[in-house]
């Protein structure tokens, strides 16, 4: 199977630029391949369907950039094995081919959740709840393993203090709903509004309620320590409601985990209301639409998505769009048309990454799901009117004398439009310069040349960044070393068919060795 890392680009100079958004849309056609390589990152959840080394290698070749471990399921031993498999797969692929892969690893916390108990003492037990019937929602631990159609247990002792009479309680992703009729200290008398078959240990959502669960559970604390020990690159922090939740996680990570990026999952009404606070404290955001679609009206979810992606774009922080993106591909080899449009619209909204959950963790078609995500994202990016997006983003980033790095990023992106560049090459230590350029959404790929392995892996969080790990030792002659890294980048761009002879490449470098000195831009023709 051909690797996604080789994606032939059309000649940028041959693209006839439109002068308006509507003009650009009128030029779109279904008869041609996209002119540019995929810029959007793909996050894949690894599970029973995809965690063995051979399958992980195929997932990477299909387009996976970030491997997600879901700590709502599985033991530490299980996840340690999956992480080891990812690293082995990367090592084997890099030995087998000429292309180097740099796959990031993400730990997704379970977070503060409310769940039901066991149905009749069994983890696989089920019971049918009939619409219109009465049911007791108990908070007494003695009922935790004796749930049936008369009594349901919840593991949140303060439930009757935060729910109001007449309030709705959702169970199992909203498939079952209850109305709280009468509230007591240790139980609530409820009416089943929407019934159905209920299994054990299902999630409970309390919309419009100020839930006072701790931001980090004891399980989460142990999982975070596991993440530090196994050198994960980022944490997807579940159910973040306010900035202090993020700061608590950062404090727990401490100095040993200071390198780990915190991506806050916003999935309830409080998190949306306090989004500015959450965004300021976070390294990035995940628009987690599963629980969000229960906590707020379904018709409002797309508004929340657009708001969060827009604010992340302005703040120059990465944003991931997640949950049920290609859900039908858990069982089917093709997505629905609505799912394909959902992925495309997330890309058009400005998401840096899109995510697959059950599709790759437990689905029948994990490889096909990644490949489909890759193709949809690439096609959607062709519909973006980049010049207009750039003008809008520039209005929020007026460079000042103290923001030389922003001015250089703006200049590089504008030059890439003006000279029809096929790529932007950035020599970087920390990745910050490349991330800034990404935030202004150039049409062409941004090749990030670095000697730091973690910097290379974290590049996948940002739209359009293609990391290239430069392994040659640092030479005494800094200028010669810089030229060698540029040659390395252009050589690899040719191998990947990103550029061809006669194309222009923008090179962004520093004026001296080290991080924080990026201020130079050159236009280099490919020979």
N, C-alpha and C positions, 0 to 999 in steps of 0.2 A: 504493500500500500504506500502510495506517495505521501510524504510528510507535508503537513501544513506549512512547515518552515520554508518550503519552496513554493512561492506564489508569484507567478509571472505578472509583472506590472505592465500596463500600457505605457507608451511614452507620454510623459506629462506635457511635453511641449505640443503634442498633437491634440490635446483636449481644448475644445473651443469653449471659452469661459462665458457663462451667462452673466447678465447684468442685474438680475433680480431673482428673488426666490421663485416667483411664479414662472419666470423664464427658464430657470433651472429645472423645475418640475416638468415643464413641457418638453424638455430634451430627454427625459428619462425614457429608456426602452427596455423591453424584456428580451431583446434579441442579441444583446452583447454581454460579454463577461464584464464584471466590475473592473475598472481601470486600476484600482489600488488594492494593496494587501489589507487583510483584516486588521483593524486597529483595536477593536474591543477585546478585552480579556475574557477568558472562559474559566469559571470556577466549577469544578466537578466534585461531588460528594462521593467518596469511596466507601464501598460496603461489600457485602457478600458477592454481588454481581461483578465487581470490578477491582478487587484488592490484590489479586495475585500478580506476580511480577510480569508475566506475559501479557495480561490484560492491561496493566498500567502502561506498559510500553506502547501498546496500540492506542490507548487513550491519549498519551502524549503526542504521538504521531498524528492523531486525528485533530488535535488542537487544544488539549487541556493545558492551561497555564498555571493554575493554582489548584492543589489537591486539598480538599476539605475533609476533616475528621469530625463527625457529629458525635459529641460526647453525651448526647441524650440517650445514646445506645452504646453498648459494648463496654468491655473492661479496659483497664489500662494496658493489660497484656495484649489484648486484641489490637488496640490502636498503636502500640509500640511496634507490633508486627507489620501493620499497614504502613507506618512511616518508614520502617526499614525497607519494605518492598518498593516504595516510591524512590528512595535513594538508590537502591540497587538497580531499578529500572533506568534511572537517569544515567548512572555510571555505565551500564551496559550499552545504552544507546550512544553515549558519547564515545565509547570505544569502537562501536560498530561503524559509525558514519563520520562524515566530515563536518556535520553541523553539531554545535554544542547546545544542549538544552539546559535551562536553569528553571526548575520547577519549584515554586513556593509551596510551603505547607501551612495550612490554617487549622487552628483548633477552635471549634465552635462549641461554646459552653452550653450546658443545659439551661442555666438561668433559673430565676425564681418562678416556678410553675405551681399551679394547683391541679391536683389529679384526683380521680375517683379511686376507690379501693378495688379489691378483688371480687369478681362475681362468683359467689358461692365457693369462695376459697381457692379458686383456680385462676392461674394466669391466662389461661385460654378460654375461660368461661364466658358465656354470652347470655344476655337476657333481653326479651322484647318489652319495650316500654310503650304502652298504648296511649295515644293522644286522648286527652280528656280525663285520664285517671289521676288520682292523687298519689303523691310519693313523698316520703320523709327524707330530707337531705340532712344526714347526721354528721356531727362533728366529733362524736364520741369514738375514741380509738377501738373500742370493743366491736364496732360495726365495720372495721376496715377490711375484714376478710369474709364478711357475710352479706354482701350487697345482692339485692334481687329486685323484683319489680315493685316492691313495697318500700324498701329502704336503700338509699344510696349514700355512700360515705365520701366526704371531701377532706383532704389533708390540710385545710386552712382554718385554724381555730377561730380566727376573727371574722369569718365569713358573714355571720349574722350581724356583725357590728358595722360592716361597710355596705351591705346590700339593704336597699330600702323596700318596704312593702310594695308589692306590685312590680318590683324590678325583675328583669329577665336574666336568667342564668343559662349560658350556653355550655354544652357538653360535646366532646368529640368533634372539634373543629366546627361547631355550630350545627352539626347534623341533628342534634337533639337539643330542645330548649325547654326550660322550666320557668314558671312564674312563681315568685316567692309570695305566698298569700299571707302567712303569719310567721313571725320571727321569734325564736326563743333563744335562750343562752347557748344551748348545745345542739339545736337543730332548727330547721326551717320546714314549715309545711308548704308544699309546692303542688302546683298543677302542671301536668305534662302538656305543653303547648304543641310541640312537634315530637312525636315518638319515633321509634325505630329500634334496630338491634344494637345493643350496647355491649362492648367488650370490657375487659378489665383495664385498670390504670389509664383511663382516658383523660385528656386535658379538660380543664374547666376555665371558662372566660367570664369575667364579670364586667361587662361594658358599663361606662359611666360611673364606675366605683373607684374610689381612691384606695387601691390595694396597698397595704403597708408591709409587704414582704421585703426582706433584706435584698439589696442589689446583688449580693454574692452569697450563695449558699455554701455550706460546708463542703458539699461535693465539688462545687466550682473552685473552691480554694485548693483542694487536692488536685483538681484537673489543671489549674494554672501552674502549680509546682511541677506537675508532670510535663507541661509545655516547656518550661524553662529547662528542665533536665534533658528533654529531647530536642532542644534547639529549634522550636517552631518559629516561623517568621512572623505570624500574626495571630491575633485572637479575635474571633467573631463573638462579641459579647452580647448575649441574649437579653431581651426585655429591658433595655436601658431606658430610663424614664427622665433622667436629669443629669446635668454635668457632674454632680457629686458622685454618681454611680461610677462614672468613668474614672474619676480621680481615685476612688477606692480601689478599683482594679489596678490602676497604675501603681498605687502604693503597695499592693500585695505583690506585684511583679518585682518591685524593688530594683536595685542596681543590677542584679543578675539577669533580670528580664527587661532591662531598659531598652534593649534593641527591638523588642517585640511590639509591632504596631497594633493598636487597639481600634478595631472597626466596630462601631456601635450599631447594633441591630435595633432599629426603631420599629416597634410593632404594636404599640397601643396608643390610646388617645393622649395620655399624659406626655409620652415621648414626643408626639407631634406638637402638642401645645408648647412644650419647652425645647423645641428643636434647636433654636439658636444657641441655647446653653449647652445642649448635647454636642452640637457641631464644634463649638469652640474647644471643648475638652477632648475631642476625639481626633484620631489620626485619619479616620475615614468613616463612612456611613454605609450601612446596608439597609435598603428599603425592603424590609421583611414583610411581605404582603399576606402571609398565611394568617397569623393571629390578628394582624391589622384589619383584615377583611371581616373579622368577627367583632372586633372592638369598636369599629366605626362602620357606618353604612357602606355597603359594597359600592354604591354609586359615587362614594367620596374617595375611594382608594386611589383612583387615577390622579385626582387633584393633589393628594398627599404625595404621591410619587413625583409628580412634576415639580411641586414646591421644593421637595428635598433635593432632587437632582439639580435644580436651578441654583439653590443656595450653596450646594457643594461645588458646583462649577465656579461660582463667584468667589468662594473661599479658597479655591485651588486645592481642594481635598478630594480624594478618590471616592466614588460612590458605586455600589454594587446593587443591581436590581435582582431580586430573588423570589422564589416560591412559585411553583406550579407553572413554570414558563413553558415546558413541553410535557406536561403531566400525562397526557394520553400515551406518550411513548414509553411509559412504564410497561404497557401491555401491547402497544401497536408499533409497527415499524415506521409509521409516518405520523406527524402531528396533525392536529386540526388546523384549519385555516385561521381560526381565531388565535390559536397559540402562536403560529408563525407571525401573525400581525403583532401580538403582544411583545415578542422578542424584538421585532423590528422597531416598534414604538419606543421601547426602552432605550434602544440605540439612538433613535432620533431625538429623544428627550435629552440625551447627553450622558447616559450611564457610561462609566469607565469599564465596567465588567458586567456580565450576566452570569447567572448561576443555575446549575442543574442539581437537583436534590435526589428524590427517589428515582428519577430517570436513570441515573448512573449508579446509585447505591444498590438498588434492588431490582431494577427493571430488566426486561428481557432483551432490550436493545441499547445497551450503554454506549457502544461505539457509534451506532447510527445517530443517537441523540447528540453526541458531541459534534459529529460531522454536520448534522442539520443545523445546530446552533452556529457553527462556523460559517456555513453558507448563508444563513439568514442575516447574520451580523454583517458580513461583507457586502451583501446586496443592499442592506439598509444604509450603510455608510455611503454608498454611491448616491443615495438620495439626499444627503446632507449638502446644503449650500454653505460651504465652509467660510467663504469670504464674509457673508452676512453674520455668521456666528462669531467670527473673529472680531468684526467691528463691534458687536454687542459686548463681547467679553472685554475688549480694550477700553470701553467706556467705564468699566468698573476697576480698571487697573492703570490709572494715570501715573506713569512712572515719575518719581521725584529723584533728586540728586542722591538720596540715600538708598535708592532702589536700582542700583546699576544692573543687578541680575534680572530684574523685571524688564528693564529697558532692552537688555541684550536679547531676552526671550521674545519680546515683541518684535524687535528688529529681525530676528532670525525667521520668525513665522511670516512676517510681511515679505521678506526677501524670497521665501520659498514660493509664495504666490506669484510674485513679480517675475521671477526667473524660471517658473515652472519646474522647480526642483523635484527630483524623484526621491530624495531622502534628505534628512537632516542628521548629521553625525555629531554626537556630543561626547567629548572626553570628560569623564567625571569620576570623582572619588566617592561622594556620598549619594549621587543621583539627583541632588536638588535642582541643578541646572536643567536636566532633562525633564524633570517633573514640572518645572515652570513652563517650559516650552510646550509640553503636553497640555497644560491648562488653557492654552490659547488655540487648541484644536486645529493644527495644521492638517492639510489634506494628505501629505506624504508621511511615510513612516519615520520615526525618530530612533535612530540606532544609538544605543547607549553603550559606550566602550568603557569598561571599568575593570580594575584588578580585584575588586572586592566581591566575593561570592554572594554575600547577603544583599548588597546593593543590586546585583544582577537579578536576584530572585524577586526582590520587592518591586522591581520595574513593572512586573505584570499587573500591579494594582492600577496602573495609570494608562489611560487610553493612548495607543499609538507607540508605546515604548517597546523596542525590540532589544533586549540586552545581549551584549557580546562580551564574554569574559576573556580578558587579555591576560594570558598566563606567562608571557615572557618577563624575565626579571627587569626591574627598573634600572635603566642605564645611567651612567654618570652625566652624559650629555642630555639635558632635559629637552632641548629643542629637537634633537635627533629621535629621542624616545617618542615625542609627540607626533612627529611625522610617521614613525613606524606604526603607531596606533591608528592613525588615519588610513594608511595603506592597508592595514589589517582589516579595517572596517569596509573599505571599498572593495577589497578582494572578496570578502564574504558576501557583500551585497550582490556582487556579480554571480557568485555561486548560487545564491538564493533566487536569482533572476529578478531581484528588486530593481536593478539598474542595468543599463546597457551603455555601450560606447556612445558618447555624444550627449548623454544626460548631464544635468547639473546636480551637484551635491553641495548642500550648505554644511560647513564645518564650524562648530562652536567650541572654543578652547579657552584656556586661561592664559594669562601673561606671565605666570610663574608657577612653580610646582606647588601642589597642595590644594586643599579645598577652599572655596570662598574667593577665588581670583578669576572666575570666568568673566571675560569682558571682550573677547575677540571673535569676530565672525568672518569667515572666508567663503567664497563661492568657487568650487573646484569642478572643472569639467572632467567627466569620466573618460579615460583613454585606454 
